[in-house]
Each structure stands twice: as structure tokens, then as C-alpha cells.
Amino acid sequence: MICAGIHAMNRKTRHAFTLVELLVVITIIAILVALVVPTITSARQKANTVKCLAQLREWGGAVSAFQGDNDGLFPTTNWYATTAGYVGQTARWQPGGTPPRPGDGSIYSCPSSTAADFPANAPVRVGYAMNDQIYVANRTSGAIGVPALRRSHLAQPTRFIALFDARTPTAYGGQNDLLFRHGRTNTANALFADGSVMSVTNRTSSHGKTLLWNPESAL
């Protein structure tokens, strides 16, 4: 019996972890976490970027469909509600509907957008903004000469930004509202007037393309 007890104690002693061994295991786990977490974060950001571009492309189809029904005009007043029917979201803007919010998974919400993007008192929290140069109330002269912009006004629609990643409280904005929310690469996504989409990295030019915000520069 005594021998059996000694053997049992020896087995327990042999299988117990020393403090050094525990520290080694903890260190290895910490290193693995440090390696894996950035990879997971990067993959999530890439997935969010792809989904965001897909949503903007869908909005491009909605804008094009709206223009087809409205003599080429860009949607101006409350574009997010005006074009809702083209993306199956009309109910959101009807009485009793649920306005979109960041993170709700809707087409209105960039997947990388959070509530922190918007002012606390923002009446509209749509993750995308329409270029506020599309409709200018006092634009009654010059090369365009009318407040509302038509697709036919633009000779360079591939460079003119129509919708973009933003955090404005009204879902309208300009160059200074472009929000680089997609990861450590500091990229934002944009929809151009021709329906193409692209991740942009600079407010004046990106990937060899000059970004145009004023429609008169795209004539």
C-alpha cells in the first residue's frame, strides 16, 4: 500500500506543470493570438469592402432605373427614400416604417459603419451620401444652368462621384465628407455617375483616376 501511494504521488509529480512551463504555454498562446487576430480582422475588412462595393453597385442600378423613369435626372430630394422602391426598401420610409441604422445589415448601411460615425442628433443615419453638387438650388447659370443635374450633362461620368462612404447627418455631402472607414489601408468606396464602383484612397485622385466632385468639371 505504501509503495502504491508513493507511485501515485510520483505520477502526479511527473504530470504537474511547473511555473516555467505554464509561462511558456501562455507566451505561445499570446503569440498565436497576436498572429491570428490581425489576419481575422483583415479578412473581415476585406469582406466588408466587397459587400460595401456590391451595395453601391446596387445603388448604381437604382439610380440608373430612376433616371430611366425621370428623363435622366439624378434623384435629389431624399435620394435614399426616392430610390427605395428600386431596391425593395419602400416600407422603411412609409409611416410606421423602421429607418435604417448603422449595423442593421440593410443596403443603407455600409458593413463597416457604426453609430459612432454619425453625430448623436443625426436625423438620418444612412452610411452613404449623395454628392451635394448634384443638386444646387442657386445653379441657374453657367455650363449646366439648372439646379438639377441630368446624366446627359456629363461627358466624363466615369470620374464624377455620385454616392460615397460618408457620415453626414443628412445623407448629402461633398469631398470633405468622404469617410475612409475600410480598415488600416484607409480606403473609402464610391459610386460613379456611370454606375461603376471603386475603392478610393485619395480625395483628388486614386488608382490613376482623378475624382471629380463638381459636375462642371465633368462636362
PyMOL CGO cylinders between C-alpha atoms (Angstrom):
from pymol import cmd
from pymol.cgo import CYLINDER

trace = [
    CYLINDER, 0.00, 0.00, 0.00, 2.82, 2.39, 0.88, 0.3, 1, 1, 1, 1, 1, 1,
    CYLINDER, 2.82, 2.39, 0.88, 4.56, 1.62, -2.41, 0.3, 1, 1, 1, 1, 1, 1,
    CYLINDER, 4.56, 1.62, -2.41, 1.35, 2.19, -4.34, 0.3, 1, 1, 1, 1, 1, 1,
    CYLINDER, 1.35, 2.19, -4.34, 0.91, 5.56, -2.61, 0.3, 1, 1, 1, 1, 1, 1,
    CYLINDER, 0.91, 5.56, -2.61, 4.46, 6.58, -3.49, 0.3, 1, 1, 1, 1, 1, 1,
    CYLINDER, 4.46, 6.58, -3.49, 3.96, 5.57, -7.13, 0.3, 1, 1, 1, 1, 1, 1,
    CYLINDER, 3.96, 5.57, -7.13, 0.74, 7.60, -7.29, 0.3, 1, 1, 1, 1, 1, 1,
    CYLINDER, 0.74, 7.60, -7.29, 2.49, 10.67, -5.86, 0.3, 1, 1, 1, 1, 1, 1,
    CYLINDER, 2.49, 10.67, -5.86, 5.34, 10.25, -8.35, 0.3, 1, 1, 1, 1, 1, 1,
    CYLINDER, 5.34, 10.25, -8.35, 2.84, 10.11, -11.24, 0.3, 1, 1, 1, 1, 1, 1,
    CYLINDER, 2.84, 10.11, -11.24, 1.14, 13.30, -10.02, 0.3, 1, 1, 1, 1, 1, 1,
    CYLINDER, 1.14, 13.30, -10.02, 4.51, 14.99, -9.66, 0.3, 1, 1, 1, 1, 1, 1,
    CYLINDER, 4.51, 14.99, -9.66, 5.58, 13.97, -13.17, 0.3, 1, 1, 1, 1, 1, 1,
    CYLINDER, 5.58, 13.97, -13.17, 2.33, 15.27, -14.77, 0.3, 1, 1, 1, 1, 1, 1,
    CYLINDER, 2.33, 15.27, -14.77, 2.11, 18.60, -12.91, 0.3, 1, 1, 1, 1, 1, 1,
    CYLINDER, 2.11, 18.60, -12.91, 3.09, 21.74, -14.85, 0.3, 1, 1, 1, 1, 1, 1,
    CYLINDER, 3.09, 21.74, -14.85, 5.85, 23.87, -13.44, 0.3, 1, 1, 1, 1, 1, 1,
    CYLINDER, 5.85, 23.87, -13.44, 5.52, 27.66, -13.36, 0.3, 1, 1, 1, 1, 1, 1,
    CYLINDER, 5.52, 27.66, -13.36, 8.06, 27.94, -16.18, 0.3, 1, 1, 1, 1, 1, 1,
    CYLINDER, 8.06, 27.94, -16.18, 6.07, 25.53, -18.34, 0.3, 1, 1, 1, 1, 1, 1,
    CYLINDER, 6.07, 25.53, -18.34, 2.86, 27.47, -17.71, 0.3, 1, 1, 1, 1, 1, 1,
    CYLINDER, 2.86, 27.47, -17.71, 4.57, 30.72, -18.68, 0.3, 1, 1, 1, 1, 1, 1,
    CYLINDER, 4.57, 30.72, -18.68, 5.86, 29.12, -21.87, 0.3, 1, 1, 1, 1, 1, 1,
    CYLINDER, 5.86, 29.12, -21.87, 2.34, 27.92, -22.78, 0.3, 1, 1, 1, 1, 1, 1,
    CYLINDER, 2.34, 27.92, -22.78, 0.84, 31.35, -22.04, 0.3, 1, 1, 1, 1, 1, 1,
    CYLINDER, 0.84, 31.35, -22.04, 3.52, 33.01, -24.16, 0.3, 1, 1, 1, 1, 1, 1,
    CYLINDER, 3.52, 33.01, -24.16, 2.85, 30.66, -27.08, 0.3, 1, 1, 1, 1, 1, 1,
    CYLINDER, 2.85, 30.66, -27.08, -0.90, 31.32, -26.85, 0.3, 1, 1, 1, 1, 1, 1,
    CYLINDER, -0.90, 31.32, -26.85, -0.28, 35.09, -26.77, 0.3, 1, 1, 1, 1, 1, 1,
    CYLINDER, -0.28, 35.09, -26.77, 1.93, 34.85, -29.87, 0.3, 1, 1, 1, 1, 1, 1,
    CYLINDER, 1.93, 34.85, -29.87, -0.69, 32.80, -31.71, 0.3, 1, 1, 1, 1, 1, 1,
    CYLINDER, -0.69, 32.80, -31.71, -3.42, 35.30, -30.80, 0.3, 1, 1, 1, 1, 1, 1,
    CYLINDER, -3.42, 35.30, -30.80, -1.20, 38.17, -31.96, 0.3, 1, 1, 1, 1, 1, 1,
    CYLINDER, -1.20, 38.17, -31.96, -0.73, 36.40, -35.29, 0.3, 1, 1, 1, 1, 1, 1,
    CYLINDER, -0.73, 36.40, -35.29, -4.32, 35.27, -35.81, 0.3, 1, 1, 1, 1, 1, 1,
    CYLINDER, -4.32, 35.27, -35.81, -6.34, 38.32, -34.72, 0.3, 1, 1, 1, 1, 1, 1,
    CYLINDER, -6.34, 38.32, -34.72, -4.87, 40.75, -37.33, 0.3, 1, 1, 1, 1, 1, 1,
    CYLINDER, -4.87, 40.75, -37.33, -5.46, 38.12, -40.01, 0.3, 1, 1, 1, 1, 1, 1,
    CYLINDER, -5.46, 38.12, -40.01, -9.09, 37.70, -38.97, 0.3, 1, 1, 1, 1, 1, 1,
    CYLINDER, -9.09, 37.70, -38.97, -9.55, 41.49, -38.77, 0.3, 1, 1, 1, 1, 1, 1,
    CYLINDER, -9.55, 41.49, -38.77, -8.02, 41.97, -42.21, 0.3, 1, 1, 1, 1, 1, 1,
    CYLINDER, -8.02, 41.97, -42.21, -10.22, 39.25, -43.70, 0.3, 1, 1, 1, 1, 1, 1,
    CYLINDER, -10.22, 39.25, -43.70, -13.31, 40.82, -42.13, 0.3, 1, 1, 1, 1, 1, 1,
    CYLINDER, -13.31, 40.82, -42.13, -12.38, 44.25, -43.51, 0.3, 1, 1, 1, 1, 1, 1,
    CYLINDER, -12.38, 44.25, -43.51, -11.85, 42.82, -46.98, 0.3, 1, 1, 1, 1, 1, 1,
    CYLINDER, -11.85, 42.82, -46.98, -15.23, 41.09, -46.80, 0.3, 1, 1, 1, 1, 1, 1,
    CYLINDER, -15.23, 41.09, -46.80, -16.86, 44.34, -45.65, 0.3, 1, 1, 1, 1, 1, 1,
    CYLINDER, -16.86, 44.34, -45.65, -15.24, 46.22, -48.51, 0.3, 1, 1, 1, 1, 1, 1,
    CYLINDER, -15.24, 46.22, -48.51, -16.52, 43.72, -51.06, 0.3, 1, 1, 1, 1, 1, 1,
    CYLINDER, -16.52, 43.72, -51.06, -20.04, 43.86, -49.61, 0.3, 1, 1, 1, 1, 1, 1,
    CYLINDER, -20.04, 43.86, -49.61, -19.96, 47.66, -49.50, 0.3, 1, 1, 1, 1, 1, 1,
    CYLINDER, -19.96, 47.66, -49.50, -18.94, 47.84, -53.15, 0.3, 1, 1, 1, 1, 1, 1,
    CYLINDER, -18.94, 47.84, -53.15, -21.72, 45.41, -54.04, 0.3, 1, 1, 1, 1, 1, 1,
    CYLINDER, -21.72, 45.41, -54.04, -24.25, 47.60, -52.23, 0.3, 1, 1, 1, 1, 1, 1,
    CYLINDER, -24.25, 47.60, -52.23, -23.01, 50.71, -54.01, 0.3, 1, 1, 1, 1, 1, 1,
    CYLINDER, -23.01, 50.71, -54.01, -23.26, 48.86, -57.31, 0.3, 1, 1, 1, 1, 1, 1,
    CYLINDER, -23.26, 48.86, -57.31, -26.87, 48.04, -56.45, 0.3, 1, 1, 1, 1, 1, 1,
    CYLINDER, -26.87, 48.04, -56.45, -27.48, 51.69, -55.68, 0.3, 1, 1, 1, 1, 1, 1,
    CYLINDER, -27.48, 51.69, -55.68, -25.99, 52.49, -59.07, 0.3, 1, 1, 1, 1, 1, 1,
    CYLINDER, -25.99, 52.49, -59.07, -28.64, 50.28, -60.66, 0.3, 1, 1, 1, 1, 1, 1,
    CYLINDER, -28.64, 50.28, -60.66, -31.33, 52.05, -58.63, 0.3, 1, 1, 1, 1, 1, 1,
    CYLINDER, -31.33, 52.05, -58.63, -30.11, 55.48, -59.70, 0.3, 1, 1, 1, 1, 1, 1,
    CYLINDER, -30.11, 55.48, -59.70, -29.98, 54.36, -63.33, 0.3, 1, 1, 1, 1, 1, 1,
    CYLINDER, -29.98, 54.36, -63.33, -33.51, 52.97, -63.11, 0.3, 1, 1, 1, 1, 1, 1,
    CYLINDER, -33.51, 52.97, -63.11, -34.71, 56.21, -61.52, 0.3, 1, 1, 1, 1, 1, 1,
    CYLINDER, -34.71, 56.21, -61.52, -33.10, 58.18, -64.33, 0.3, 1, 1, 1, 1, 1, 1,
    CYLINDER, -33.10, 58.18, -64.33, -34.79, 55.97, -66.88, 0.3, 1, 1, 1, 1, 1, 1,
    CYLINDER, -34.79, 55.97, -66.88, -38.14, 56.92, -65.37, 0.3, 1, 1, 1, 1, 1, 1,
    CYLINDER, -38.14, 56.92, -65.37, -37.31, 60.60, -64.89, 0.3, 1, 1, 1, 1, 1, 1,
    CYLINDER, -37.31, 60.60, -64.89, -35.75, 61.88, -68.10, 0.3, 1, 1, 1, 1, 1, 1,
    CYLINDER, -35.75, 61.88, -68.10, -32.18, 61.26, -66.97, 0.3, 1, 1, 1, 1, 1, 1,
    CYLINDER, -32.18, 61.26, -66.97, -32.40, 63.28, -63.75, 0.3, 1, 1, 1, 1, 1, 1,
    CYLINDER, -32.40, 63.28, -63.75, -30.38, 62.25, -60.72, 0.3, 1, 1, 1, 1, 1, 1,
    CYLINDER, -30.38, 62.25, -60.72, -32.52, 61.74, -57.61, 0.3, 1, 1, 1, 1, 1, 1,
    CYLINDER, -32.52, 61.74, -57.61, -32.25, 64.85, -55.46, 0.3, 1, 1, 1, 1, 1, 1,
    CYLINDER, -32.25, 64.85, -55.46, -34.79, 65.24, -52.66, 0.3, 1, 1, 1, 1, 1, 1,
    CYLINDER, -34.79, 65.24, -52.66, -34.22, 62.48, -50.09, 0.3, 1, 1, 1, 1, 1, 1,
    CYLINDER, -34.22, 62.48, -50.09, -32.50, 60.21, -52.60, 0.3, 1, 1, 1, 1, 1, 1,
    CYLINDER, -32.50, 60.21, -52.60, -32.49, 57.33, -50.10, 0.3, 1, 1, 1, 1, 1, 1,
    CYLINDER, -32.49, 57.33, -50.10, -36.29, 57.36, -49.95, 0.3, 1, 1, 1, 1, 1, 1,
    CYLINDER, -36.29, 57.36, -49.95, -36.89, 58.38, -53.57, 0.3, 1, 1, 1, 1, 1, 1,
    CYLINDER, -36.89, 58.38, -53.57, -34.99, 55.37, -54.88, 0.3, 1, 1, 1, 1, 1, 1,
    CYLINDER, -34.99, 55.37, -54.88, -36.13, 52.96, -52.14, 0.3, 1, 1, 1, 1, 1, 1,
    CYLINDER, -36.13, 52.96, -52.14, -38.61, 51.24, -54.42, 0.3, 1, 1, 1, 1, 1, 1,
    CYLINDER, -38.61, 51.24, -54.42, -35.84, 50.25, -56.84, 0.3, 1, 1, 1, 1, 1, 1,
    CYLINDER, -35.84, 50.25, -56.84, -34.06, 48.29, -54.09, 0.3, 1, 1, 1, 1, 1, 1,
    CYLINDER, -34.06, 48.29, -54.09, -37.14, 46.90, -52.34, 0.3, 1, 1, 1, 1, 1, 1,
    CYLINDER, -37.14, 46.90, -52.34, -36.93, 49.22, -49.34, 0.3, 1, 1, 1, 1, 1, 1,
    CYLINDER, -36.93, 49.22, -49.34, -40.04, 51.39, -49.76, 0.3, 1, 1, 1, 1, 1, 1,
    CYLINDER, -40.04, 51.39, -49.76, -41.63, 50.26, -46.48, 0.3, 1, 1, 1, 1, 1, 1,
    CYLINDER, -41.63, 50.26, -46.48, -38.80, 51.77, -44.47, 0.3, 1, 1, 1, 1, 1, 1,
    CYLINDER, -38.80, 51.77, -44.47, -39.88, 55.27, -45.42, 0.3, 1, 1, 1, 1, 1, 1,
    CYLINDER, -39.88, 55.27, -45.42, -43.61, 54.82, -45.06, 0.3, 1, 1, 1, 1, 1, 1,
    CYLINDER, -43.61, 54.82, -45.06, -45.45, 55.82, -41.85, 0.3, 1, 1, 1, 1, 1, 1,
    CYLINDER, -45.45, 55.82, -41.85, -44.56, 53.31, -39.18, 0.3, 1, 1, 1, 1, 1, 1,
    CYLINDER, -44.56, 53.31, -39.18, -41.50, 52.10, -41.07, 0.3, 1, 1, 1, 1, 1, 1,
    CYLINDER, -41.50, 52.10, -41.07, -38.13, 51.49, -39.43, 0.3, 1, 1, 1, 1, 1, 1,
    CYLINDER, -38.13, 51.49, -39.43, -35.47, 53.91, -40.67, 0.3, 1, 1, 1, 1, 1, 1,
    CYLINDER, -35.47, 53.91, -40.67, -32.10, 52.26, -41.31, 0.3, 1, 1, 1, 1, 1, 1,
    CYLINDER, -32.10, 52.26, -41.31, -29.40, 52.37, -38.68, 0.3, 1, 1, 1, 1, 1, 1,
    CYLINDER, -29.40, 52.37, -38.68, -25.68, 51.51, -38.82, 0.3, 1, 1, 1, 1, 1, 1,
    CYLINDER, -25.68, 51.51, -38.82, -25.09, 47.82, -38.41, 0.3, 1, 1, 1, 1, 1, 1,
    CYLINDER, -25.09, 47.82, -38.41, -28.63, 46.76, -39.31, 0.3, 1, 1, 1, 1, 1, 1,
    CYLINDER, -28.63, 46.76, -39.31, -27.42, 44.80, -42.34, 0.3, 1, 1, 1, 1, 1, 1,
    CYLINDER, -27.42, 44.80, -42.34, -29.50, 46.80, -44.79, 0.3, 1, 1, 1, 1, 1, 1,
    CYLINDER, -29.50, 46.80, -44.79, -28.37, 48.19, -48.13, 0.3, 1, 1, 1, 1, 1, 1,
    CYLINDER, -28.37, 48.19, -48.13, -28.35, 51.63, -46.48, 0.3, 1, 1, 1, 1, 1, 1,
    CYLINDER, -28.35, 51.63, -46.48, -25.66, 50.61, -44.03, 0.3, 1, 1, 1, 1, 1, 1,
    CYLINDER, -25.66, 50.61, -44.03, -22.04, 50.16, -45.05, 0.3, 1, 1, 1, 1, 1, 1,
    CYLINDER, -22.04, 50.16, -45.05, -20.97, 46.97, -43.22, 0.3, 1, 1, 1, 1, 1, 1,
    CYLINDER, -20.97, 46.97, -43.22, -18.05, 48.88, -41.68, 0.3, 1, 1, 1, 1, 1, 1,
    CYLINDER, -18.05, 48.88, -41.68, -20.25, 51.72, -40.50, 0.3, 1, 1, 1, 1, 1, 1,
    CYLINDER, -20.25, 51.72, -40.50, -21.05, 52.17, -36.81, 0.3, 1, 1, 1, 1, 1, 1,
    CYLINDER, -21.05, 52.17, -36.81, -23.24, 54.53, -34.82, 0.3, 1, 1, 1, 1, 1, 1,
    CYLINDER, -23.24, 54.53, -34.82, -20.09, 56.40, -33.81, 0.3, 1, 1, 1, 1, 1, 1,
    CYLINDER, -20.09, 56.40, -33.81, -19.72, 57.58, -37.42, 0.3, 1, 1, 1, 1, 1, 1,
    CYLINDER, -19.72, 57.58, -37.42, -22.68, 59.91, -37.06, 0.3, 1, 1, 1, 1, 1, 1,
    CYLINDER, -22.68, 59.91, -37.06, -23.48, 62.94, -34.90, 0.3, 1, 1, 1, 1, 1, 1,
    CYLINDER, -23.48, 62.94, -34.90, -25.64, 61.99, -31.93, 0.3, 1, 1, 1, 1, 1, 1,
    CYLINDER, -25.64, 61.99, -31.93, -28.52, 64.13, -33.22, 0.3, 1, 1, 1, 1, 1, 1,
    CYLINDER, -28.52, 64.13, -33.22, -28.31, 62.96, -36.85, 0.3, 1, 1, 1, 1, 1, 1,
    CYLINDER, -28.31, 62.96, -36.85, -31.87, 62.64, -38.20, 0.3, 1, 1, 1, 1, 1, 1,
    CYLINDER, -31.87, 62.64, -38.20, -30.72, 60.28, -40.97, 0.3, 1, 1, 1, 1, 1, 1,
    CYLINDER, -30.72, 60.28, -40.97, -28.05, 57.64, -40.47, 0.3, 1, 1, 1, 1, 1, 1,
    CYLINDER, -28.05, 57.64, -40.47, -27.52, 56.29, -43.95, 0.3, 1, 1, 1, 1, 1, 1,
    CYLINDER, -27.52, 56.29, -43.95, -23.97, 55.04, -44.48, 0.3, 1, 1, 1, 1, 1, 1,
    CYLINDER, -23.97, 55.04, -44.48, -23.74, 56.59, -47.94, 0.3, 1, 1, 1, 1, 1, 1,
    CYLINDER, -23.74, 56.59, -47.94, -24.09, 60.18, -49.02, 0.3, 1, 1, 1, 1, 1, 1,
    CYLINDER, -24.09, 60.18, -49.02, -25.02, 61.67, -52.37, 0.3, 1, 1, 1, 1, 1, 1,
    CYLINDER, -25.02, 61.67, -52.37, -22.71, 64.29, -53.83, 0.3, 1, 1, 1, 1, 1, 1,
    CYLINDER, -22.71, 64.29, -53.83, -24.28, 67.60, -52.84, 0.3, 1, 1, 1, 1, 1, 1,
    CYLINDER, -24.28, 67.60, -52.84, -23.17, 69.11, -56.16, 0.3, 1, 1, 1, 1, 1, 1,
    CYLINDER, -23.17, 69.11, -56.16, -25.80, 67.05, -57.98, 0.3, 1, 1, 1, 1, 1, 1,
    CYLINDER, -25.80, 67.05, -57.98, -28.47, 69.49, -56.91, 0.3, 1, 1, 1, 1, 1, 1,
    CYLINDER, -28.47, 69.49, -56.91, -27.56, 73.14, -56.24, 0.3, 1, 1, 1, 1, 1, 1,
    CYLINDER, -27.56, 73.14, -56.24, -30.55, 75.41, -55.69, 0.3, 1, 1, 1, 1, 1, 1,
    CYLINDER, -30.55, 75.41, -55.69, -28.84, 78.56, -56.98, 0.3, 1, 1, 1, 1, 1, 1,
    CYLINDER, -28.84, 78.56, -56.98, -27.20, 76.95, -60.01, 0.3, 1, 1, 1, 1, 1, 1,
    CYLINDER, -27.20, 76.95, -60.01, -29.22, 78.81, -62.63, 0.3, 1, 1, 1, 1, 1, 1,
    CYLINDER, -29.22, 78.81, -62.63, -26.37, 79.89, -64.90, 0.3, 1, 1, 1, 1, 1, 1,
    CYLINDER, -26.37, 79.89, -64.90, -23.08, 78.56, -66.16, 0.3, 1, 1, 1, 1, 1, 1,
    CYLINDER, -23.08, 78.56, -66.16, -22.36, 75.44, -68.19, 0.3, 1, 1, 1, 1, 1, 1,
    CYLINDER, -22.36, 75.44, -68.19, -25.19, 73.44, -66.60, 0.3, 1, 1, 1, 1, 1, 1,
    CYLINDER, -25.19, 73.44, -66.60, -27.59, 76.28, -65.87, 0.3, 1, 1, 1, 1, 1, 1,
    CYLINDER, -27.59, 76.28, -65.87, -30.20, 74.30, -63.92, 0.3, 1, 1, 1, 1, 1, 1,
    CYLINDER, -30.20, 74.30, -63.92, -30.29, 73.19, -60.24, 0.3, 1, 1, 1, 1, 1, 1,
    CYLINDER, -30.29, 73.19, -60.24, -30.92, 69.51, -61.02, 0.3, 1, 1, 1, 1, 1, 1,
    CYLINDER, -30.92, 69.51, -61.02, -28.25, 67.51, -62.82, 0.3, 1, 1, 1, 1, 1, 1,
    CYLINDER, -28.25, 67.51, -62.82, -29.02, 65.11, -65.67, 0.3, 1, 1, 1, 1, 1, 1,
    CYLINDER, -29.02, 65.11, -65.67, -26.90, 62.20, -66.75, 0.3, 1, 1, 1, 1, 1, 1,
    CYLINDER, -26.90, 62.20, -66.75, -26.69, 63.77, -70.22, 0.3, 1, 1, 1, 1, 1, 1,
    CYLINDER, -26.69, 63.77, -70.22, -24.90, 66.78, -68.74, 0.3, 1, 1, 1, 1, 1, 1,
    CYLINDER, -24.90, 66.78, -68.74, -21.82, 64.69, -68.01, 0.3, 1, 1, 1, 1, 1, 1,
    CYLINDER, -21.82, 64.69, -68.01, -19.21, 63.91, -70.62, 0.3, 1, 1, 1, 1, 1, 1,
    CYLINDER, -19.21, 63.91, -70.62, -17.00, 62.18, -68.01, 0.3, 1, 1, 1, 1, 1, 1,
    CYLINDER, -17.00, 62.18, -68.01, -19.39, 60.13, -65.87, 0.3, 1, 1, 1, 1, 1, 1,
    CYLINDER, -19.39, 60.13, -65.87, -16.66, 57.59, -65.09, 0.3, 1, 1, 1, 1, 1, 1,
    CYLINDER, -16.66, 57.59, -65.09, -14.90, 60.15, -62.88, 0.3, 1, 1, 1, 1, 1, 1,
    CYLINDER, -14.90, 60.15, -62.88, -17.81, 62.04, -61.33, 0.3, 1, 1, 1, 1, 1, 1,
    CYLINDER, -17.81, 62.04, -61.33, -18.69, 60.73, -57.85, 0.3, 1, 1, 1, 1, 1, 1,
    CYLINDER, -18.69, 60.73, -57.85, -22.41, 60.25, -57.23, 0.3, 1, 1, 1, 1, 1, 1,
    CYLINDER, -22.41, 60.25, -57.23, -22.54, 58.32, -53.91, 0.3, 1, 1, 1, 1, 1, 1,
    CYLINDER, -22.54, 58.32, -53.91, -19.80, 57.57, -51.43, 0.3, 1, 1, 1, 1, 1, 1,
    CYLINDER, -19.80, 57.57, -51.43, -18.93, 56.29, -47.95, 0.3, 1, 1, 1, 1, 1, 1,
    CYLINDER, -18.93, 56.29, -47.95, -19.82, 59.08, -45.53, 0.3, 1, 1, 1, 1, 1, 1,
    CYLINDER, -19.82, 59.08, -45.53, -21.10, 60.03, -42.10, 0.3, 1, 1, 1, 1, 1, 1,
    CYLINDER, -21.10, 60.03, -42.10, -23.13, 63.15, -42.85, 0.3, 1, 1, 1, 1, 1, 1,
    CYLINDER, -23.13, 63.15, -42.85, -26.35, 63.59, -40.84, 0.3, 1, 1, 1, 1, 1, 1,
    CYLINDER, -26.35, 63.59, -40.84, -28.37, 64.42, -43.97, 0.3, 1, 1, 1, 1, 1, 1,
    CYLINDER, -28.37, 64.42, -43.97, -27.06, 61.79, -46.44, 0.3, 1, 1, 1, 1, 1, 1,
    CYLINDER, -27.06, 61.79, -46.44, -25.74, 64.59, -48.65, 0.3, 1, 1, 1, 1, 1, 1,
    CYLINDER, -25.74, 64.59, -48.65, -22.17, 65.80, -48.67, 0.3, 1, 1, 1, 1, 1, 1,
    CYLINDER, -22.17, 65.80, -48.67, -19.06, 66.70, -50.53, 0.3, 1, 1, 1, 1, 1, 1,
    CYLINDER, -19.06, 66.70, -50.53, -15.39, 65.92, -50.76, 0.3, 1, 1, 1, 1, 1, 1,
    CYLINDER, -15.39, 65.92, -50.76, -14.71, 66.66, -47.09, 0.3, 1, 1, 1, 1, 1, 1,
    CYLINDER, -14.71, 66.66, -47.09, -17.34, 64.12, -46.02, 0.3, 1, 1, 1, 1, 1, 1,
    CYLINDER, -17.34, 64.12, -46.02, -15.64, 61.17, -47.70, 0.3, 1, 1, 1, 1, 1, 1,
    CYLINDER, -15.64, 61.17, -47.70, -15.08, 58.70, -44.87, 0.3, 1, 1, 1, 1, 1, 1,
    CYLINDER, -15.08, 58.70, -44.87, -12.13, 56.32, -45.05, 0.3, 1, 1, 1, 1, 1, 1,
    CYLINDER, -12.13, 56.32, -45.05, -13.69, 53.62, -42.91, 0.3, 1, 1, 1, 1, 1, 1,
    CYLINDER, -13.69, 53.62, -42.91, -12.38, 50.45, -44.54, 0.3, 1, 1, 1, 1, 1, 1,
    CYLINDER, -12.38, 50.45, -44.54, -9.52, 49.21, -42.43, 0.3, 1, 1, 1, 1, 1, 1,
    CYLINDER, -9.52, 49.21, -42.43, -5.92, 50.14, -41.93, 0.3, 1, 1, 1, 1, 1, 1,
    CYLINDER, -5.92, 50.14, -41.93, -5.46, 50.83, -45.64, 0.3, 1, 1, 1, 1, 1, 1,
    CYLINDER, -5.46, 50.83, -45.64, -7.64, 53.93, -45.21, 0.3, 1, 1, 1, 1, 1, 1,
    CYLINDER, -7.64, 53.93, -45.21, -9.90, 53.38, -48.17, 0.3, 1, 1, 1, 1, 1, 1,
    CYLINDER, -9.90, 53.38, -48.17, -13.39, 54.56, -48.93, 0.3, 1, 1, 1, 1, 1, 1,
    CYLINDER, -13.39, 54.56, -48.93, -15.81, 53.28, -51.56, 0.3, 1, 1, 1, 1, 1, 1,
    CYLINDER, -15.81, 53.28, -51.56, -17.50, 55.39, -54.20, 0.3, 1, 1, 1, 1, 1, 1,
    CYLINDER, -17.50, 55.39, -54.20, -20.14, 55.03, -56.88, 0.3, 1, 1, 1, 1, 1, 1,
    CYLINDER, -20.14, 55.03, -56.88, -19.51, 56.97, -60.07, 0.3, 1, 1, 1, 1, 1, 1,
    CYLINDER, -19.51, 56.97, -60.07, -22.13, 58.50, -62.34, 0.3, 1, 1, 1, 1, 1, 1,
    CYLINDER, -22.13, 58.50, -62.34, -21.70, 55.74, -64.93, 0.3, 1, 1, 1, 1, 1, 1,
    CYLINDER, -21.70, 55.74, -64.93, -22.62, 53.07, -62.34, 0.3, 1, 1, 1, 1, 1, 1,
    CYLINDER, -22.62, 53.07, -62.34, -19.07, 51.85, -61.74, 0.3, 1, 1, 1, 1, 1, 1,
    CYLINDER, -19.07, 51.85, -61.74, -17.72, 51.48, -58.21, 0.3, 1, 1, 1, 1, 1, 1,
    CYLINDER, -17.72, 51.48, -58.21, -14.22, 51.70, -56.81, 0.3, 1, 1, 1, 1, 1, 1,
    CYLINDER, -14.22, 51.70, -56.81, -12.29, 51.84, -53.56, 0.3, 1, 1, 1, 1, 1, 1,
    CYLINDER, -12.29, 51.84, -53.56, -10.54, 55.20, -53.41, 0.3, 1, 1, 1, 1, 1, 1,
    CYLINDER, -10.54, 55.20, -53.41, -7.52, 56.14, -51.36, 0.3, 1, 1, 1, 1, 1, 1,
    CYLINDER, -7.52, 56.14, -51.36, -7.13, 59.85, -52.07, 0.3, 1, 1, 1, 1, 1, 1,
    CYLINDER, -7.13, 59.85, -52.07, -9.58, 62.73, -52.24, 0.3, 1, 1, 1, 1, 1, 1,
    CYLINDER, -9.58, 62.73, -52.24, -8.24, 64.09, -55.53, 0.3, 1, 1, 1, 1, 1, 1,
    CYLINDER, -8.24, 64.09, -55.53, -7.05, 61.02, -57.40, 0.3, 1, 1, 1, 1, 1, 1,
    CYLINDER, -7.05, 61.02, -57.40, -6.94, 57.29, -56.88, 0.3, 1, 1, 1, 1, 1, 1,
    CYLINDER, -6.94, 57.29, -56.88, -5.51, 54.43, -58.93, 0.3, 1, 1, 1, 1, 1, 1,
    CYLINDER, -5.51, 54.43, -58.93, -4.73, 56.87, -61.74, 0.3, 1, 1, 1, 1, 1, 1,
    CYLINDER, -4.73, 56.87, -61.74, -8.27, 58.29, -61.81, 0.3, 1, 1, 1, 1, 1, 1,
    CYLINDER, -8.27, 58.29, -61.81, -8.95, 61.92, -60.95, 0.3, 1, 1, 1, 1, 1, 1,
    CYLINDER, -8.95, 61.92, -60.95, -12.01, 62.12, -58.72, 0.3, 1, 1, 1, 1, 1, 1,
    CYLINDER, -12.01, 62.12, -58.72, -14.45, 64.81, -59.84, 0.3, 1, 1, 1, 1, 1, 1,
    CYLINDER, -14.45, 64.81, -59.84, -16.90, 66.33, -57.38, 0.3, 1, 1, 1, 1, 1, 1,
    CYLINDER, -16.90, 66.33, -57.38, -18.07, 69.41, -59.26, 0.3, 1, 1, 1, 1, 1, 1,
    CYLINDER, -18.07, 69.41, -59.26, -20.20, 68.32, -62.25, 0.3, 1, 1, 1, 1, 1, 1,
    CYLINDER, -20.20, 68.32, -62.25, -18.98, 71.28, -64.29, 0.3, 1, 1, 1, 1, 1, 1,
    CYLINDER, -18.98, 71.28, -64.29, -15.51, 69.73, -64.25, 0.3, 1, 1, 1, 1, 1, 1,
    CYLINDER, -15.51, 69.73, -64.25, -17.02, 66.54, -65.73, 0.3, 1, 1, 1, 1, 1, 1,
    CYLINDER, -17.02, 66.54, -65.73, -18.65, 68.21, -68.73, 0.3, 1, 1, 1, 1, 1, 1,
]
cmd.load_cgo(trace, "trace")
